[in-house]
């Protein structure tokens, strides 16, 4: 009835006012073009998010041969990407599977930390075939790592959850980062905007510091080093150089009155001026303004022996500042107690993160820089 009435109105106006009809057609055409353009832009943006691994899930499948084959050849989409498999098989089965599945396959004896880092894994699916002993063994192998872990049911009996993946498989969450969805996207936008602002504001300070470094000890002006990022992936962090050019073990943490420190180095470290170039890391997407501080690869491996929860602090982007830093834990961590304390603050931040908490930490950082002066 409504459509009939609308048709009569359009016919009336067509007879009454030819120009109105022409304008109406132009309007419809404009709306159509606008909607198509928006869809085009949205698809580009969506593909960018997937390609940048912001919303794409790079998945490691962990389970027995039959379960992995069942999942691998099931319906998939552009969000869930099966990157590799980790399973306990004989050499003969291993060779056969390598020819059957066109993704990297690893044996149960391989180091999962290296696999997760190299393949930039964002999720692990532990495939539950109903064998509880095998499930516990698989969980024990990877539960310590900073990865979203899901238990996927591949057998029909005893459903245990209404949640579905790909509309097919039921799952349980064992470990999942809070950093996803629209809130995380807002955090990224805030990071980019504030980084540009902070870089522009701090440019005179960085320039003056570079000049002082050059006058005291020449080039290079900047220092770069591999650090541990989100999900244990490596990235290169940038800092102003604060140590002299003499050869020494660069994995040694800087301590108070360290003889390696330049005169200007003592000052820029005291007020965290050496950290300012890390806003470039934020723009690149390697870091966030707020998050657990990234450590050297060697230190992370050593620190992980102190607690099996240690790697969990890498369940988000590392930060220029963090909850531990504004609570007095800046600089070196020479004792096991300090490492544990920093880890506990970082894990608290991961479990309680909000956008407002980030702003609170940023504001408190300016106060902490002067109260808890670095080495």
RASUL-V401922 format. One record per residue. RES is the residue in one letter. PSI is psi in radians with two decimals (none if undefined). D_LAST is the distance of its C-alpha to the last C-alpha in Angstrom with 2 decimals. Layout:
res:RES psi:PSI d_last:D_LAST
res:RES psi:PSI d_last:D_LAST
This chain:
res:X psi:-0.73 d_last:78.37
res:X psi:-0.75 d_last:75.27
res:X psi:-0.61 d_last:75.26
res:X psi:-0.80 d_last:79.00
res:X psi:-0.73 d_last:78.55
res:X psi:-0.67 d_last:75.72
res:X psi:-0.73 d_last:78.00
res:X psi:-0.71 d_last:80.77
res:X psi:-0.75 d_last:78.45
res:X psi:-0.71 d_last:77.26
res:X psi:-0.72 d_last:80.89
res:X psi:-0.81 d_last:81.91
res:X psi:-0.52 d_last:79.24
res:X psi:-0.72 d_last:80.05
res:X psi:-0.72 d_last:83.65
res:X psi:-0.70 d_last:82.80
res:X psi:1.74 d_last:80.06
res:X psi:-0.67 d_last:79.56
res:X psi:-0.59 d_last:76.57
res:X psi:-0.73 d_last:74.82
res:X psi:-0.75 d_last:75.21
res:X psi:-0.78 d_last:73.77
res:X psi:-0.64 d_last:70.77
res:X psi:-0.71 d_last:70.31
res:X psi:-0.73 d_last:70.28
res:X psi:-0.71 d_last:67.73
res:X psi:-0.82 d_last:65.57
res:X psi:-0.73 d_last:65.78
res:X psi:-0.73 d_last:65.01
res:X psi:-0.75 d_last:61.98
res:X psi:-0.74 d_last:60.67
res:X psi:-0.82 d_last:61.24
res:X psi:-0.72 d_last:59.37
res:X psi:-0.78 d_last:56.49
res:X psi:-0.72 d_last:56.23
res:X psi:-0.69 d_last:56.41
res:X psi:-0.74 d_last:53.73
res:X psi:-0.67 d_last:51.43
res:X psi:-0.70 d_last:52.14
res:X psi:-0.81 d_last:51.35
res:X psi:-0.73 d_last:48.00
res:X psi:-0.75 d_last:47.18
res:X psi:-0.70 d_last:48.01
res:X psi:-0.79 d_last:45.79
res:X psi:-0.74 d_last:42.90
res:X psi:-0.79 d_last:43.62
res:X psi:-0.61 d_last:43.74
res:X psi:-0.77 d_last:40.42
res:X psi:-0.68 d_last:38.81
res:X psi:-0.83 d_last:40.49
res:X psi:-0.55 d_last:39.59
res:X psi:0.04 d_last:35.92
res:X psi:0.46 d_last:35.96
res:X psi:-0.72 d_last:35.10
res:X psi:-0.18 d_last:38.31
res:X psi:2.48 d_last:39.63
res:X psi:1.80 d_last:39.40
res:X psi:2.02 d_last:38.95
res:X psi:2.35 d_last:40.52
res:X psi:2.22 d_last:40.68
res:X psi:2.24 d_last:43.91
res:X psi:2.05 d_last:43.86
res:X psi:-2.87 d_last:47.22
res:X psi:2.94 d_last:50.59
res:X psi:-0.84 d_last:52.54
res:X psi:-0.70 d_last:55.05
res:X psi:-0.72 d_last:52.53
res:X psi:-0.74 d_last:50.43
res:X psi:-0.69 d_last:53.61
res:X psi:-0.78 d_last:54.70
res:X psi:-0.78 d_last:51.47
res:X psi:-0.66 d_last:51.08
res:X psi:0.19 d_last:54.59
res:X psi:3.08 d_last:54.57
res:X psi:2.30 d_last:54.25
res:X psi:3.05 d_last:50.83
res:X psi:-3.11 d_last:49.33
res:X psi:-0.20 d_last:46.77
res:X psi:-0.81 d_last:44.07
res:X psi:1.93 d_last:44.40
res:X psi:2.01 d_last:43.84
res:X psi:1.94 d_last:44.43
res:X psi:-0.62 d_last:42.10
res:X psi:2.99 d_last:42.72
res:X psi:2.60 d_last:44.18
res:X psi:2.08 d_last:43.17
res:X psi:2.84 d_last:46.10
res:X psi:1.74 d_last:47.74
res:X psi:2.89 d_last:50.79
res:X psi:2.91 d_last:52.87
res:X psi:-0.65 d_last:52.69
res:X psi:-0.80 d_last:55.98
res:X psi:-0.63 d_last:54.81
res:X psi:-0.81 d_last:51.53
res:X psi:-0.72 d_last:53.50
res:X psi:-0.74 d_last:55.88
res:X psi:-0.61 d_last:53.19
res:X psi:-0.56 d_last:51.42
res:X psi:-0.40 d_last:54.67
res:X psi:-0.65 d_last:55.27
res:X psi:2.18 d_last:51.91
res:X psi:0.71 d_last:50.38
res:X psi:2.77 d_last:46.72
res:X psi:2.41 d_last:44.55
res:X psi:2.35 d_last:45.42
res:X psi:2.64 d_last:43.34
res:X psi:2.79 d_last:44.40
res:X psi:-0.42 d_last:43.09
res:X psi:-0.21 d_last:41.59
res:X psi:2.73 d_last:39.27
res:X psi:1.94 d_last:35.52
res:X psi:-0.51 d_last:35.23
res:X psi:-0.76 d_last:31.51
res:X psi:-0.64 d_last:32.38
res:X psi:-0.81 d_last:35.40
res:X psi:-0.71 d_last:33.54
res:X psi:-0.84 d_last:30.91
res:X psi:-0.68 d_last:33.49
res:X psi:0.11 d_last:35.98
res:X psi:0.92 d_last:33.56
res:X psi:2.37 d_last:35.19
res:X psi:-0.33 d_last:34.83
res:X psi:2.60 d_last:37.38
res:X psi:2.22 d_last:39.04
res:X psi:1.96 d_last:42.62
res:X psi:2.04 d_last:43.77
res:X psi:2.02 d_last:47.53
res:X psi:1.90 d_last:49.42
res:X psi:0.17 d_last:52.87
res:X psi:-0.14 d_last:53.74
res:X psi:1.79 d_last:52.64
res:X psi:-0.65 d_last:50.24
res:X psi:-0.75 d_last:49.31
res:X psi:-0.67 d_last:48.33
res:X psi:-0.79 d_last:46.44
res:X psi:-0.67 d_last:44.34
res:X psi:-0.71 d_last:43.61
res:X psi:-0.72 d_last:42.46
res:X psi:-0.77 d_last:40.24
res:X psi:-0.55 d_last:38.60
res:X psi:-0.55 d_last:37.72
res:X psi:0.01 d_last:35.73
res:X psi:-0.39 d_last:34.87
res:X psi:-0.25 d_last:31.23
res:X psi:2.67 d_last:30.46
res:X psi:1.01 d_last:29.11
res:X psi:2.54 d_last:32.53
res:X psi:2.16 d_last:35.25
res:X psi:2.23 d_last:37.85
res:X psi:2.44 d_last:41.51
res:X psi:2.00 d_last:44.49
res:X psi:2.16 d_last:47.47
res:X psi:2.19 d_last:50.94
res:X psi:0.10 d_last:53.31
res:X psi:2.84 d_last:56.26
res:X psi:-0.54 d_last:58.78
res:X psi:2.67 d_last:59.22
res:X psi:1.23 d_last:57.46
res:X psi:2.41 d_last:55.54
res:X psi:0.06 d_last:52.30
res:X psi:2.61 d_last:50.92
res:X psi:-0.20 d_last:52.22
res:X psi:2.42 d_last:49.25
res:X psi:2.51 d_last:50.28
res:X psi:2.29 d_last:48.62
res:X psi:0.33 d_last:50.76
res:X psi:0.19 d_last:53.33
res:X psi:-0.96 d_last:54.28
res:X psi:2.29 d_last:51.89
res:X psi:2.60 d_last:50.81
res:X psi:2.80 d_last:47.23
res:X psi:2.56 d_last:44.81
res:X psi:2.17 d_last:41.10
res:X psi:-0.65 d_last:38.93
res:X psi:2.20 d_last:35.58
res:X psi:2.30 d_last:35.04
res:X psi:2.56 d_last:32.10
res:X psi:-0.15 d_last:32.30
res:X psi:1.47 d_last:31.25
res:X psi:2.94 d_last:34.67
res:X psi:-2.79 d_last:37.49
res:X psi:-0.63 d_last:37.65
res:X psi:-0.71 d_last:34.57
res:X psi:-0.65 d_last:32.42
res:X psi:-0.71 d_last:34.21
res:X psi:-0.71 d_last:33.42
res:X psi:-0.73 d_last:29.71
res:X psi:-0.78 d_last:29.91
res:X psi:-0.78 d_last:31.77
res:X psi:-0.73 d_last:29.32
res:X psi:-0.83 d_last:26.44
res:X psi:-0.79 d_last:28.39
res:X psi:-0.86 d_last:29.43
res:X psi:-0.59 d_last:26.09
res:X psi:-0.77 d_last:24.38
res:X psi:-0.75 d_last:27.00
res:X psi:-0.82 d_last:26.56
res:X psi:-0.63 d_last:22.75
res:X psi:-0.79 d_last:23.13
res:X psi:-0.72 d_last:25.81
res:X psi:-0.70 d_last:23.97
res:X psi:-0.03 d_last:20.73
res:X psi:-0.77 d_last:22.75
res:X psi:-0.66 d_last:22.83
res:X psi:-0.75 d_last:19.03
res:X psi:-0.76 d_last:18.71
res:X psi:-0.80 d_last:21.59
res:X psi:-0.71 d_last:20.25
res:X psi:-0.73 d_last:16.86
res:X psi:-0.72 d_last:19.05
res:X psi:-0.75 d_last:21.19
res:X psi:-0.69 d_last:18.48
res:X psi:-0.78 d_last:17.22
res:X psi:-0.76 d_last:20.93
res:X psi:-0.56 d_last:21.77
res:X psi:-0.68 d_last:19.11
res:X psi:0.21 d_last:19.42
res:X psi:-2.76 d_last:22.04
res:X psi:2.81 d_last:22.26
res:X psi:2.78 d_last:21.05
res:X psi:-0.47 d_last:19.14
res:X psi:2.80 d_last:18.08
res:X psi:2.36 d_last:16.75
res:X psi:2.61 d_last:18.54
res:X psi:2.57 d_last:18.47
res:X psi:2.30 d_last:20.67
res:X psi:2.95 d_last:19.43
res:X psi:2.21 d_last:21.51
res:X psi:-2.74 d_last:23.18
res:X psi:2.37 d_last:25.98
res:X psi:0.37 d_last:28.40
res:X psi:0.14 d_last:26.34
res:X psi:2.54 d_last:27.15
res:X psi:2.57 d_last:25.02
res:X psi:2.87 d_last:23.82
res:X psi:2.12 d_last:21.88
res:X psi:2.55 d_last:18.66
res:X psi:2.38 d_last:17.90
res:X psi:2.78 d_last:14.73
res:X psi:2.44 d_last:14.42
res:X psi:2.22 d_last:13.85
res:X psi:-0.15 d_last:10.74
res:X psi:2.77 d_last:11.88
res:X psi:3.01 d_last:15.18
res:X psi:0.02 d_last:18.50
res:X psi:2.69 d_last:19.29
res:X psi:2.32 d_last:20.30
res:X psi:2.97 d_last:18.09
res:X psi:1.89 d_last:17.71
res:X psi:-0.09 d_last:15.83
res:X psi:-0.13 d_last:15.80
res:X psi:2.24 d_last:13.42
res:X psi:2.56 d_last:10.07
res:X psi:2.28 d_last:7.03
res:X psi:3.02 d_last:6.09
res:X psi:2.39 d_last:5.24
res:X psi:0.58 d_last:7.72
res:X psi:2.20 d_last:8.48
res:X psi:-0.26 d_last:11.87
res:X psi:-0.26 d_last:11.92
res:X psi:2.36 d_last:9.62
res:X psi:2.84 d_last:12.02
res:X psi:-0.80 d_last:12.26
res:X psi:-0.48 d_last:12.35
res:X psi:-0.66 d_last:9.56
res:X psi:-0.71 d_last:7.09
res:X psi:-0.83 d_last:8.98
res:X psi:-0.51 d_last:9.49
res:X psi:-0.60 d_last:6.10
res:X psi:-0.66 d_last:5.70
res:X psi:0.33 d_last:9.05
res:X psi:0.46 d_last:9.20
res:X psi:-0.51 d_last:11.90
res:X psi:-0.32 d_last:11.41
res:X psi:-0.20 d_last:12.72
res:X psi:-0.66 d_last:15.89
res:X psi:-0.23 d_last:18.06
res:X psi:-0.19 d_last:18.02
res:X psi:-0.41 d_last:20.69
res:X psi:-0.64 d_last:22.90
res:X psi:-0.62 d_last:22.33
res:X psi:-0.76 d_last:23.52
res:X psi:-0.62 d_last:26.55
res:X psi:-0.38 d_last:27.32
res:X psi:0.09 d_last:27.33
res:X psi:-0.49 d_last:24.70
res:X psi:2.96 d_last:22.35
res:X psi:2.88 d_last:22.72
res:X psi:-0.68 d_last:20.77
res:X psi:2.30 d_last:20.53
res:X psi:3.04 d_last:20.38
res:X psi:2.42 d_last:18.50
res:X psi:2.38 d_last:15.48
res:X psi:2.40 d_last:16.89
res:X psi:2.89 d_last:15.93
res:X psi:2.64 d_last:17.12
res:X psi:-0.82 d_last:20.81
res:X psi:-0.72 d_last:20.55
res:X psi:-0.71 d_last:17.95
res:X psi:-0.71 d_last:20.21
res:X psi:-0.67 d_last:23.17
res:X psi:-0.75 d_last:21.63
res:X psi:-0.54 d_last:20.34
res:X psi:-0.33 d_last:23.83
res:X psi:-0.32 d_last:25.39
res:X psi:-0.63 d_last:23.83
res:X psi:2.42 d_last:25.64
res:X psi:-0.06 d_last:28.42
res:X psi:-0.07 d_last:27.14
res:X psi:-0.81 d_last:23.82
res:X psi:-0.35 d_last:25.21
res:X psi:-0.38 d_last:26.54
res:X psi:-0.19 d_last:23.19
res:X psi:0.42 d_last:24.06
res:X psi:0.33 d_last:27.19
res:X psi:3.10 d_last:26.11
res:X psi:2.36 d_last:24.25
res:X psi:2.76 d_last:20.47
res:X psi:2.82 d_last:18.62
res:X psi:-0.66 d_last:16.04
res:X psi:2.92 d_last:15.46
res:X psi:3.12 d_last:17.12
res:X psi:-0.64 d_last:18.49
res:X psi:-0.72 d_last:15.85
res:X psi:-0.70 d_last:13.01
res:X psi:-0.09 d_last:15.14
res:X psi:0.41 d_last:15.82
res:X psi:0.01 d_last:12.42
res:X psi:1.02 d_last:11.41
res:X psi:2.77 d_last:8.50
res:X psi:-2.66 d_last:6.18
res:X psi:2.74 d_last:7.73
res:X psi:1.39 d_last:11.14
res:X psi:-0.27 d_last:12.29
res:X psi:2.75 d_last:15.45
res:X psi:-0.63 d_last:18.46
res:X psi:-0.72 d_last:18.49
res:X psi:-0.68 d_last:15.13
res:X psi:-0.79 d_last:16.46
res:X psi:-0.72 d_last:19.74
res:X psi:-0.77 d_last:18.42
res:X psi:-0.74 d_last:16.56
res:X psi:-0.73 d_last:19.80
res:X psi:-0.70 d_last:21.92
res:X psi:-0.73 d_last:20.25
res:X psi:-0.74 d_last:20.63
res:X psi:-0.61 d_last:24.22
res:X psi:-0.75 d_last:25.00
res:X psi:-0.77 d_last:24.03
res:X psi:-0.68 d_last:26.25
res:X psi:-0.33 d_last:29.13
res:X psi:0.26 d_last:28.96
res:X psi:2.36 d_last:27.99
res:X psi:2.87 d_last:29.82
res:X psi:-0.72 d_last:29.54
res:X psi:-0.66 d_last:29.19
res:X psi:-0.69 d_last:26.25
res:X psi:-0.81 d_last:24.49
res:X psi:-0.68 d_last:25.21
res:X psi:-0.76 d_last:24.02
res:X psi:-0.71 d_last:20.59
res:X psi:-0.81 d_last:20.37
res:X psi:-0.76 d_last:21.34
res:X psi:-0.42 d_last:19.05
res:X psi:-0.71 d_last:16.00
res:X psi:-0.65 d_last:16.48
res:X psi:-0.73 d_last:16.45
res:X psi:-0.55 d_last:13.47
res:X psi:-0.63 d_last:11.25
res:X psi:-0.56 d_last:12.09
res:X psi:-0.82 d_last:12.52
res:X psi:1.30 d_last:9.54
res:X psi:2.38 d_last:6.78
res:X psi:3.05 d_last:3.80
res:X psi:none d_last:0.00
